[in-house]
């Protein structure tokens, strides 16, 4: 999963709209849309704001992306990073 996919999954799971998450995180609507679609990688401060708006820690989001990369590498017979 990408950062955007994790954010989207959590946003939908919590019943929050694009606009609602943008307002709660105090970021532009386009930031949320572009992050979820993979067109934008959020800065550390933006990721922190989005994570807090979703009642998460930034590390929770990042760990899911790293764990997924590890699974992909294992599936493809690759070891390490």
mmCIF file as gemmi writes it, N, C-alpha and C atoms, coordinates in Angstrom:
data_model
loop_
_atom_site.group_PDB
_atom_site.id
_atom_site.type_symbol
_atom_site.label_atom_id
_atom_site.label_alt_id
_atom_site.label_comp_id
_atom_site.label_asym_id
_atom_site.label_entity_id
_atom_site.label_seq_id
_atom_site.pdbx_PDB_ins_code
_atom_site.Cartn_x
_atom_site.Cartn_y
_atom_site.Cartn_z
_atom_site.occupancy
_atom_site.B_iso_or_equiv
_atom_site.pdbx_formal_charge
_atom_site.auth_seq_id
_atom_site.auth_asym_id
_atom_site.pdbx_PDB_model_num
ATOM 1 N N . UNK Axp A 1 ? 0.836 -1.19 0 1 0 ? 1 A 1
ATOM 2 C CA . UNK Axp A 1 ? 0 0 0 1 0 ? 1 A 1
ATOM 3 C C . UNK Axp A 1 ? 0.874 1.244 0 1 0 ? 1 A 1
ATOM 4 N N . UNK Axp A 2 ? 0.393 2.253 -0.656 1 0 ? 2 A 1
ATOM 5 C CA . UNK Axp A 2 ? 1.084 3.534 -0.647 1 0 ? 2 A 1
ATOM 6 C C . UNK Axp A 2 ? 0.57 4.379 0.518 1 0 ? 2 A 1
ATOM 7 N N . UNK Axp A 3 ? 1.252 5.471 0.788 1 0 ? 3 A 1
ATOM 8 C CA . UNK Axp A 3 ? 0.796 6.408 1.826 1 0 ? 3 A 1
ATOM 9 C C . UNK Axp A 3 ? -0.636 6.851 1.514 1 0 ? 3 A 1
ATOM 10 N N . UNK Axp A 4 ? -0.877 7.199 0.268 1 0 ? 4 A 1
ATOM 11 C CA . UNK Axp A 4 ? -2.202 7.657 -0.138 1 0 ? 4 A 1
ATOM 12 C C . UNK Axp A 4 ? -3.275 6.596 0.039 1 0 ? 4 A 1
ATOM 13 N N . UNK Axp A 5 ? -2.933 5.341 -0.252 1 0 ? 5 A 1
ATOM 14 C CA . UNK Axp A 5 ? -3.902 4.259 -0.097 1 0 ? 5 A 1
ATOM 15 C C . UNK Axp A 5 ? -4.251 4.043 1.379 1 0 ? 5 A 1
ATOM 16 N N . UNK Axp A 6 ? -3.261 4.146 2.248 1 0 ? 6 A 1
ATOM 17 C CA . UNK Axp A 6 ? -3.522 4.006 3.687 1 0 ? 6 A 1
ATOM 18 C C . UNK Axp A 6 ? -4.427 5.146 4.161 1 0 ? 6 A 1
ATOM 19 N N . UNK Axp A 7 ? -4.116 6.361 3.741 1 0 ? 7 A 1
ATOM 20 C CA . UNK Axp A 7 ? -4.925 7.521 4.133 1 0 ? 7 A 1
ATOM 21 C C . UNK Axp A 7 ? -6.355 7.365 3.625 1 0 ? 7 A 1
ATOM 22 N N . UNK Axp A 8 ? -6.504 6.97 2.379 1 0 ? 8 A 1
ATOM 23 C CA . UNK Axp A 8 ? -7.84 6.801 1.797 1 0 ? 8 A 1
ATOM 24 C C . UNK Axp A 8 ? -8.63 5.737 2.554 1 0 ? 8 A 1
ATOM 25 N N . UNK Axp A 9 ? -7.993 4.592 2.82 1 0 ? 9 A 1
ATOM 26 C CA . UNK Axp A 9 ? -8.674 3.514 3.541 1 0 ? 9 A 1
ATOM 27 C C . UNK Axp A 9 ? -9.162 3.998 4.9 1 0 ? 9 A 1
ATOM 28 N N . UNK Axp A 10 ? -8.299 4.697 5.632 1 0 ? 10 A 1
ATOM 29 C CA . UNK Axp A 10 ? -8.676 5.177 6.961 1 0 ? 10 A 1
ATOM 30 C C . UNK Axp A 10 ? -9.742 6.258 6.895 1 0 ? 10 A 1
ATOM 31 N N . UNK Axp A 11 ? -9.65 7.135 5.905 1 0 ? 11 A 1
ATOM 32 C CA . UNK Axp A 11 ? -10.644 8.2 5.745 1 0 ? 11 A 1
ATOM 33 C C . UNK Axp A 11 ? -12.016 7.594 5.49 1 0 ? 11 A 1
ATOM 34 N N . UNK Axp A 12 ? -12.077 6.629 4.586 1 0 ? 12 A 1
ATOM 35 C CA . UNK Axp A 12 ? -13.351 5.992 4.248 1 0 ? 12 A 1
ATOM 36 C C . UNK Axp A 12 ? -13.875 5.19 5.429 1 0 ? 12 A 1
ATOM 37 N N . UNK Axp A 13 ? -12.986 4.454 6.1 1 0 ? 13 A 1
ATOM 38 C CA . UNK Axp A 13 ? -13.379 3.642 7.253 1 0 ? 13 A 1
ATOM 39 C C . UNK Axp A 13 ? -14.009 4.509 8.34 1 0 ? 13 A 1
ATOM 40 N N . UNK Axp A 14 ? -13.527 5.743 8.467 1 0 ? 14 A 1
ATOM 41 C CA . UNK Axp A 14 ? -14.032 6.64 9.501 1 0 ? 14 A 1
ATOM 42 C C . UNK Axp A 14 ? -15.172 7.526 9.005 1 0 ? 14 A 1
ATOM 43 N N . UNK Axp A 15 ? -15.565 7.342 7.738 1 0 ? 15 A 1
ATOM 44 C CA . UNK Axp A 15 ? -16.7 8.087 7.207 1 0 ? 15 A 1
ATOM 45 C C . UNK Axp A 15 ? -16.436 9.568 7.007 1 0 ? 15 A 1
ATOM 46 N N . UNK Axp A 16 ? -15.191 9.905 6.689 1 0 ? 16 A 1
ATOM 47 C CA . UNK Axp A 16 ? -14.813 11.308 6.508 1 0 ? 16 A 1
ATOM 48 C C . UNK Axp A 16 ? -14.679 11.597 5.013 1 0 ? 16 A 1
ATOM 49 N N . UNK Axp A 17 ? -15.224 12.711 4.571 1 0 ? 17 A 1
ATOM 50 C CA . UNK Axp A 17 ? -15.113 13.115 3.171 1 0 ? 17 A 1
ATOM 51 C C . UNK Axp A 17 ? -13.74 13.74 2.908 1 0 ? 17 A 1
ATOM 52 N N . UNK Axp A 18 ? -13.411 13.892 1.615 1 0 ? 18 A 1
ATOM 53 C CA . UNK Axp A 18 ? -12.186 14.62 1.253 1 0 ? 18 A 1
ATOM 54 C C . UNK Axp A 18 ? -12.162 15.974 1.953 1 0 ? 18 A 1
ATOM 55 N N . UNK Axp A 19 ? -13.265 16.697 1.783 1 0 ? 19 A 1
ATOM 56 C CA . UNK Axp A 19 ? -13.367 18.052 2.328 1 0 ? 19 A 1
ATOM 57 C C . UNK Axp A 19 ? -13.267 18.045 3.857 1 0 ? 19 A 1
ATOM 58 N N . UNK Axp A 20 ? -13.915 17.064 4.479 1 0 ? 20 A 1
ATOM 59 C CA . UNK Axp A 20 ? -13.876 16.97 5.938 1 0 ? 20 A 1
ATOM 60 C C . UNK Axp A 20 ? -12.466 16.708 6.455 1 0 ? 20 A 1
ATOM 61 N N . UNK Axp A 21 ? -11.73 15.824 5.77 1 0 ? 21 A 1
ATOM 62 C CA . UNK Axp A 21 ? -10.364 15.536 6.195 1 0 ? 21 A 1
ATOM 63 C C . UNK Axp A 21 ? -9.465 16.744 5.966 1 0 ? 21 A 1
ATOM 64 N N . UNK Axp A 22 ? -9.641 17.408 4.838 1 0 ? 22 A 1
ATOM 65 C CA . UNK Axp A 22 ? -8.836 18.595 4.554 1 0 ? 22 A 1
ATOM 66 C C . UNK Axp A 22 ? -9.056 19.66 5.631 1 0 ? 22 A 1
ATOM 67 N N . UNK Axp A 23 ? -10.305 19.859 5.996 1 0 ? 23 A 1
ATOM 68 C CA . UNK Axp A 23 ? -10.616 20.866 7.011 1 0 ? 23 A 1
ATOM 69 C C . UNK Axp A 23 ? -10.038 20.467 8.371 1 0 ? 23 A 1
ATOM 70 N N . UNK Axp A 24 ? -10.225 19.215 8.74 1 0 ? 24 A 1
ATOM 71 C CA . UNK Axp A 24 ? -9.747 18.737 10.037 1 0 ? 24 A 1
ATOM 72 C C . UNK Axp A 24 ? -8.216 18.773 10.115 1 0 ? 24 A 1
ATOM 73 N N . UNK Axp A 25 ? -7.544 18.489 8.987 1 0 ? 25 A 1
ATOM 74 C CA . UNK Axp A 25 ? -6.076 18.494 8.95 1 0 ? 25 A 1
ATOM 75 C C . UNK Axp A 25 ? -5.512 19.875 8.645 1 0 ? 25 A 1
ATOM 76 N N . UNK Axp A 26 ? -6.39 20.806 8.3 1 0 ? 26 A 1
ATOM 77 C CA . UNK Axp A 26 ? -5.974 22.169 7.948 1 0 ? 26 A 1
ATOM 78 C C . UNK Axp A 26 ? -5.02 22.194 6.753 1 0 ? 26 A 1
ATOM 79 N N . UNK Axp A 27 ? -5.404 21.415 5.721 1 0 ? 27 A 1
ATOM 80 C CA . UNK Axp A 27 ? -4.647 21.399 4.461 1 0 ? 27 A 1
ATOM 81 C C . UNK Axp A 27 ? -5.629 21.623 3.314 1 0 ? 27 A 1
ATOM 82 N N . UNK Axp A 28 ? -5.096 21.906 2.155 1 0 ? 28 A 1
ATOM 83 C CA . UNK Axp A 28 ? -5.945 22.134 0.987 1 0 ? 28 A 1
ATOM 84 C C . UNK Axp A 28 ? -6.629 20.837 0.555 1 0 ? 28 A 1
ATOM 85 N N . UNK Axp A 29 ? -7.84 20.969 0.045 1 0 ? 29 A 1
ATOM 86 C CA . UNK Axp A 29 ? -8.573 19.821 -0.483 1 0 ? 29 A 1
ATOM 87 C C . UNK Axp A 29 ? -7.735 19.085 -1.525 1 0 ? 29 A 1
ATOM 88 N N . UNK Axp A 30 ? -7.073 19.833 -2.403 1 0 ? 30 A 1
ATOM 89 C CA . UNK Axp A 30 ? -6.249 19.223 -3.451 1 0 ? 30 A 1
ATOM 90 C C . UNK Axp A 30 ? -5.107 18.396 -2.861 1 0 ? 30 A 1
ATOM 91 N N . UNK Axp A 31 ? -4.617 18.778 -1.699 1 0 ? 31 A 1
ATOM 92 C CA . UNK Axp A 31 ? -3.551 18.014 -1.048 1 0 ? 31 A 1
ATOM 93 C C . UNK Axp A 31 ? -4.038 16.613 -0.704 1 0 ? 31 A 1
ATOM 94 N N . UNK Axp A 32 ? -5.228 16.523 -0.148 1 0 ? 32 A 1
ATOM 95 C CA . UNK Axp A 32 ? -5.799 15.215 0.196 1 0 ? 32 A 1
ATOM 96 C C . UNK Axp A 32 ? -6.039 14.406 -1.079 1 0 ? 32 A 1
ATOM 97 N N . UNK Axp A 33 ? -6.684 15.021 -2.059 1 0 ? 33 A 1
ATOM 98 C CA . UNK Axp A 33 ? -6.992 14.314 -3.303 1 0 ? 33 A 1
ATOM 99 C C . UNK Axp A 33 ? -5.725 13.837 -4 1 0 ? 33 A 1
ATOM 100 N N . UNK Axp A 34 ? -4.73 14.693 -4.1 1 0 ? 34 A 1
ATOM 101 C CA . UNK Axp A 34 ? -3.496 14.333 -4.793 1 0 ? 34 A 1
ATOM 102 C C . UNK Axp A 34 ? -2.67 13.311 -4.022 1 0 ? 34 A 1
ATOM 103 N N . UNK Axp A 35 ? -2.727 13.359 -2.71 1 0 ? 35 A 1
ATOM 104 C CA . UNK Axp A 35 ? -2.02 12.366 -1.896 1 0 ? 35 A 1
ATOM 105 C C . UNK Axp A 35 ? -2.667 10.999 -2.058 1 0 ? 35 A 1
ATOM 106 N N . UNK Axp A 36 ? -3.979 10.955 -1.968 1 0 ? 36 A 1
ATOM 107 C CA . UNK Axp A 36 ? -4.671 9.675 -2.097 1 0 ? 36 A 1
ATOM 108 C C . UNK Axp A 36 ? -4.496 9.067 -3.488 1 0 ? 36 A 1
ATOM 109 N N . UNK Axp A 37 ? -4.422 9.9 -4.504 1 0 ? 37 A 1
ATOM 110 C CA . UNK Axp A 37 ? -4.29 9.385 -5.869 1 0 ? 37 A 1
ATOM 111 C C . UNK Axp A 37 ? -2.843 9.049 -6.231 1 0 ? 37 A 1
ATOM 112 N N . UNK Axp A 38 ? -1.915 9.399 -5.354 1 0 ? 38 A 1
ATOM 113 C CA . UNK Axp A 38 ? -0.509 9.099 -5.617 1 0 ? 38 A 1
ATOM 114 C C . UNK Axp A 38 ? 0.216 10.152 -6.427 1 0 ? 38 A 1
ATOM 115 N N . UNK Axp A 39 ? -0.439 11.271 -6.687 1 0 ? 39 A 1
ATOM 116 C CA . UNK Axp A 39 ? 0.192 12.355 -7.447 1 0 ? 39 A 1
ATOM 117 C C . UNK Axp A 39 ? 1.092 13.221 -6.578 1 0 ? 39 A 1
ATOM 118 N N . UNK Axp A 40 ? 0.966 13.058 -5.265 1 0 ? 40 A 1
ATOM 119 C CA . UNK Axp A 40 ? 1.671 13.921 -4.32 1 0 ? 40 A 1
ATOM 120 C C . UNK Axp A 40 ? 2.13 13.088 -3.129 1 0 ? 40 A 1
ATOM 121 N N . UNK Axp A 41 ? 3.349 13.291 -2.691 1 0 ? 41 A 1
ATOM 122 C CA . UNK Axp A 41 ? 3.844 12.686 -1.451 1 0 ? 41 A 1
ATOM 123 C C . UNK Axp A 41 ? 3.87 13.805 -0.418 1 0 ? 41 A 1
ATOM 124 N N . UNK Axp A 42 ? 3.162 13.629 0.697 1 0 ? 42 A 1
ATOM 125 C CA . UNK Axp A 42 ? 3.067 14.716 1.67 1 0 ? 42 A 1
ATOM 126 C C . UNK Axp A 42 ? 4.39 14.981 2.385 1 0 ? 42 A 1
ATOM 127 N N . UNK Axp A 43 ? 4.586 16.227 2.759 1 0 ? 43 A 1
ATOM 128 C CA . UNK Axp A 43 ? 5.728 16.585 3.597 1 0 ? 43 A 1
ATOM 129 C C . UNK Axp A 43 ? 5.508 15.968 4.979 1 0 ? 43 A 1
ATOM 130 N N . UNK Axp A 44 ? 6.54 15.971 5.792 1 0 ? 44 A 1
ATOM 131 C CA . UNK Axp A 44 ? 6.413 15.434 7.152 1 0 ? 44 A 1
ATOM 132 C C . UNK Axp A 44 ? 5.325 16.153 7.936 1 0 ? 44 A 1
ATOM 133 N N . UNK Axp A 45 ? 5.293 17.472 7.828 1 0 ? 45 A 1
ATOM 134 C CA . UNK Axp A 45 ? 4.295 18.224 8.597 1 0 ? 45 A 1
ATOM 135 C C . UNK Axp A 45 ? 2.873 17.964 8.083 1 0 ? 45 A 1
ATOM 136 N N . UNK Axp A 46 ? 2.717 17.814 6.779 1 0 ? 46 A 1
ATOM 137 C CA . UNK Axp A 46 ? 1.396 17.507 6.22 1 0 ? 46 A 1
ATOM 138 C C . UNK Axp A 46 ? 0.964 16.108 6.617 1 0 ? 46 A 1
ATOM 139 N N . UNK Axp A 47 ? 1.88 15.153 6.553 1 0 ? 47 A 1
ATOM 140 C CA . UNK Axp A 47 ? 1.554 13.787 6.961 1 0 ? 47 A 1
ATOM 141 C C . UNK Axp A 47 ? 1.133 13.759 8.424 1 0 ? 47 A 1
ATOM 142 N N . UNK Axp A 48 ? 1.835 14.508 9.255 1 0 ? 48 A 1
ATOM 143 C CA . UNK Axp A 48 ? 1.496 14.581 10.685 1 0 ? 48 A 1
ATOM 144 C C . UNK Axp A 48 ? 0.089 15.142 10.87 1 0 ? 48 A 1
ATOM 145 N N . UNK Axp A 49 ? -0.237 16.209 10.147 1 0 ? 49 A 1
ATOM 146 C CA . UNK Axp A 49 ? -1.564 16.823 10.26 1 0 ? 49 A 1
ATOM 147 C C . UNK Axp A 49 ? -2.66 15.862 9.807 1 0 ? 49 A 1
ATOM 148 N N . UNK Axp A 50 ? -2.426 15.181 8.702 1 0 ? 50 A 1
ATOM 149 C CA . UNK Axp A 50 ? -3.418 14.233 8.182 1 0 ? 50 A 1
ATOM 150 C C . UNK Axp A 50 ? -3.576 13.058 9.145 1 0 ? 50 A 1
ATOM 151 N N . UNK Axp A 51 ? -2.456 12.53 9.615 1 0 ? 51 A 1
ATOM 152 C CA . UNK Axp A 51 ? -2.516 11.394 10.542 1 0 ? 51 A 1
ATOM 153 C C . UNK Axp A 51 ? -3.288 11.774 11.808 1 0 ? 51 A 1
ATOM 154 N N . UNK Axp A 52 ? -2.997 12.925 12.366 1 0 ? 52 A 1
ATOM 155 C CA . UNK Axp A 52 ? -3.7 13.364 13.576 1 0 ? 52 A 1
ATOM 156 C C . UNK Axp A 52 ? -5.19 13.552 13.317 1 0 ? 52 A 1
ATOM 157 N N . UNK Axp A 53 ? -5.528 14.044 12.137 1 0 ? 53 A 1
ATOM 158 C CA . UNK Axp A 53 ? -6.942 14.219 11.792 1 0 ? 53 A 1
ATOM 159 C C . UNK Axp A 53 ? -7.658 12.873 11.687 1 0 ? 53 A 1
ATOM 160 N N . UNK Axp A 54 ? -6.89 11.825 11.407 1 0 ? 54 A 1
ATOM 161 C CA . UNK Axp A 54 ? -7.444 10.471 11.319 1 0 ? 54 A 1
ATOM 162 C C . UNK Axp A 54 ? -7.258 9.693 12.626 1 0 ? 54 A 1
ATOM 163 N N . UNK Axp A 55 ? -6.831 10.393 13.681 1 0 ? 55 A 1
ATOM 164 C CA . UNK Axp A 55 ? -6.551 9.769 14.981 1 0 ? 55 A 1
ATOM 165 C C . UNK Axp A 55 ? -5.502 8.668 14.858 1 0 ? 55 A 1
ATOM 166 N N . UNK Axp A 56 ? -4.452 8.977 14.093 1 0 ? 56 A 1
ATOM 167 C CA . UNK Axp A 56 ? -3.346 8.047 13.887 1 0 ? 56 A 1
ATOM 168 C C . UNK Axp A 56 ? -2.038 8.776 14.161 1 0 ? 56 A 1
ATOM 169 N N . UNK Axp A 57 ? -0.955 8.03 14.177 1 0 ? 57 A 1
ATOM 170 C CA . UNK Axp A 57 ? 0.382 8.6 14.216 1 0 ? 57 A 1
ATOM 171 C C . UNK Axp A 57 ? 0.95 8.499 12.802 1 0 ? 57 A 1
ATOM 172 N N . UNK Axp A 58 ? 1.788 9.441 12.398 1 0 ? 58 A 1
ATOM 173 C CA . UNK Axp A 58 ? 2.42 9.326 11.078 1 0 ? 58 A 1
ATOM 174 C C . UNK Axp A 58 ? 3.153 7.996 10.923 1 0 ? 58 A 1
ATOM 175 N N . UNK Axp A 59 ? 3.764 7.531 11.998 1 0 ? 59 A 1
ATOM 176 C CA . UNK Axp A 59 ? 4.498 6.266 11.93 1 0 ? 59 A 1
ATOM 177 C C . UNK Axp A 59 ? 3.583 5.085 11.603 1 0 ? 59 A 1
ATOM 178 N N . UNK Axp A 60 ? 2.312 5.145 12.038 1 0 ? 60 A 1
ATOM 179 C CA . UNK Axp A 60 ? 1.361 4.08 11.71 1 0 ? 60 A 1
ATOM 180 C C . UNK Axp A 60 ? 1.176 3.978 10.196 1 0 ? 60 A 1
ATOM 181 N N . UNK Axp A 61 ? 1.058 5.121 9.552 1 0 ? 61 A 1
ATOM 182 C CA . UNK Axp A 61 ? 0.877 5.157 8.102 1 0 ? 61 A 1
ATOM 183 C C . UNK Axp A 61 ? 2.134 4.659 7.404 1 0 ? 61 A 1
ATOM 184 N N . UNK Axp A 62 ? 3.282 5.17 7.834 1 0 ? 62 A 1
ATOM 185 C CA . UNK Axp A 62 ? 4.538 4.788 7.197 1 0 ? 62 A 1
ATOM 186 C C . UNK Axp A 62 ? 4.862 3.315 7.402 1 0 ? 62 A 1
ATOM 187 N N . UNK Axp A 63 ? 4.592 2.786 8.593 1 0 ? 63 A 1
ATOM 188 C CA . UNK Axp A 63 ? 4.876 1.378 8.848 1 0 ? 63 A 1
ATOM 189 C C . UNK Axp A 63 ? 4.061 0.461 7.95 1 0 ? 63 A 1
ATOM 190 N N . UNK Axp A 64 ? 2.837 0.839 7.648 1 0 ? 64 A 1
ATOM 191 C CA . UNK Axp A 64 ? 2.02 0.031 6.74 1 0 ? 64 A 1
ATOM 192 C C . UNK Axp A 64 ? 2.604 0.009 5.336 1 0 ? 64 A 1
ATOM 193 N N . UNK Axp A 65 ? 3.152 1.129 4.904 1 0 ? 65 A 1
ATOM 194 C CA . UNK Axp A 65 ? 3.739 1.163 3.556 1 0 ? 65 A 1
ATOM 195 C C . UNK Axp A 65 ? 5.018 0.336 3.511 1 0 ? 65 A 1
ATOM 196 N N . UNK Axp A 66 ? 5.827 0.405 4.561 1 0 ? 66 A 1
ATOM 197 C CA . UNK Axp A 66 ? 7.069 -0.364 4.614 1 0 ? 66 A 1
ATOM 198 C C . UNK Axp A 66 ? 6.763 -1.85 4.718 1 0 ? 66 A 1
ATOM 199 N N . UNK Axp A 67 ? 5.796 -2.215 5.548 1 0 ? 67 A 1
ATOM 200 C CA . UNK Axp A 67 ? 5.424 -3.626 5.693 1 0 ? 67 A 1
ATOM 201 C C . UNK Axp A 67 ? 4.942 -4.186 4.365 1 0 ? 67 A 1
ATOM 202 N N . UNK Axp A 68 ? 4.189 -3.385 3.631 1 0 ? 68 A 1
ATOM 203 C CA . UNK Axp A 68 ? 3.688 -3.832 2.339 1 0 ? 68 A 1
ATOM 204 C C . UNK Axp A 68 ? 4.831 -4.021 1.344 1 0 ? 68 A 1
ATOM 205 N N . UNK Axp A 69 ? 5.826 -3.143 1.375 1 0 ? 69 A 1
ATOM 206 C CA . UNK Axp A 69 ? 6.984 -3.3 0.499 1 0 ? 69 A 1
ATOM 207 C C . UNK Axp A 69 ? 7.718 -4.592 0.812 1 0 ? 69 A 1
ATOM 208 N N . UNK Axp A 70 ? 7.838 -4.915 2.095 1 0 ? 70 A 1
ATOM 209 C CA . UNK Axp A 70 ? 8.48 -6.161 2.49 1 0 ? 70 A 1
ATOM 210 C C . UNK Axp A 70 ? 7.736 -7.366 1.96 1 0 ? 70 A 1
ATOM 211 N N . UNK Axp A 71 ? 6.409 -7.339 2.022 1 0 ? 71 A 1
ATOM 212 C CA . UNK Axp A 71 ? 5.601 -8.443 1.493 1 0 ? 71 A 1
ATOM 213 C C . UNK Axp A 71 ? 5.781 -8.568 -0.013 1 0 ? 71 A 1
ATOM 214 N N . UNK Axp A 72 ? 5.829 -7.431 -0.719 1 0 ? 72 A 1
ATOM 215 C CA . UNK Axp A 72 ? 6.026 -7.459 -2.166 1 0 ? 72 A 1
ATOM 216 C C . UNK Axp A 72 ? 7.387 -8.045 -2.52 1 0 ? 72 A 1
ATOM 217 N N . UNK Axp A 73 ? 8.414 -7.657 -1.776 1 0 ? 73 A 1
ATOM 218 C CA . UNK Axp A 73 ? 9.748 -8.192 -2.029 1 0 ? 73 A 1
ATOM 219 C C . UNK Axp A 73 ? 9.788 -9.694 -1.791 1 0 ? 73 A 1
ATOM 220 N N . UNK Axp A 74 ? 9.153 -10.165 -0.706 1 0 ? 74 A 1
ATOM 221 C CA . UNK Axp A 74 ? 9.117 -11.58 -0.42 1 0 ? 74 A 1
ATOM 222 C C . UNK Axp A 74 ? 8.396 -12.335 -1.539 1 0 ? 74 A 1
ATOM 223 N N . UNK Axp A 75 ? 7.302 -11.785 -2.022 1 0 ? 75 A 1
ATOM 224 C CA . UNK Axp A 75 ? 6.517 -12.419 -3.087 1 0 ? 75 A 1
ATOM 225 C C . UNK Axp A 75 ? 7.319 -12.505 -4.392 1 0 ? 75 A 1
ATOM 226 N N . UNK Axp A 76 ? 8.208 -11.543 -4.587 1 0 ? 76 A 1
ATOM 227 C CA . UNK Axp A 76 ? 9.013 -11.517 -5.808 1 0 ? 76 A 1
ATOM 228 C C . UNK Axp A 76 ? 10.377 -12.195 -5.623 1 0 ? 76 A 1
ATOM 229 N N . UNK Axp A 77 ? 10.577 -12.822 -4.452 1 0 ? 77 A 1
ATOM 230 C CA . UNK Axp A 77 ? 11.831 -13.517 -4.212 1 0 ? 77 A 1
ATOM 231 C C . UNK Axp A 77 ? 13.005 -12.625 -3.915 1 0 ? 77 A 1
ATOM 232 N N . UNK Axp A 78 ? 12.741 -11.358 -3.548 1 0 ? 78 A 1
ATOM 233 C CA . UNK Axp A 78 ? 13.805 -10.424 -3.228 1 0 ? 78 A 1
ATOM 234 C C . UNK Axp A 78 ? 13.994 -10.373 -1.728 1 0 ? 78 A 1
ATOM 235 N N . UNK Axp A 79 ? 15.208 -10.218 -1.31 1 0 ? 79 A 1
ATOM 236 C CA . UNK Axp A 79 ? 15.51 -10.116 0.12 1 0 ? 79 A 1
ATOM 237 C C . UNK Axp A 79 ? 16.083 -8.739 0.406 1 0 ? 79 A 1
ATOM 238 N N . UNK Axp A 80 ? 15.781 -8.235 1.604 1 0 ? 80 A 1
ATOM 239 C CA . UNK Axp A 80 ? 16.336 -6.941 2.019 1 0 ? 80 A 1
ATOM 240 C C . UNK Axp A 80 ? 15.651 -5.787 1.335 1 0 ? 80 A 1
ATOM 241 N N . UNK Axp A 81 ? 16.222 -4.634 1.544 1 0 ? 81 A 1
ATOM 242 C CA . UNK Axp A 81 ? 15.646 -3.399 1.005 1 0 ? 81 A 1
ATOM 243 C C . UNK Axp A 81 ? 16.541 -2.927 -0.049 1 0 ? 81 A 1
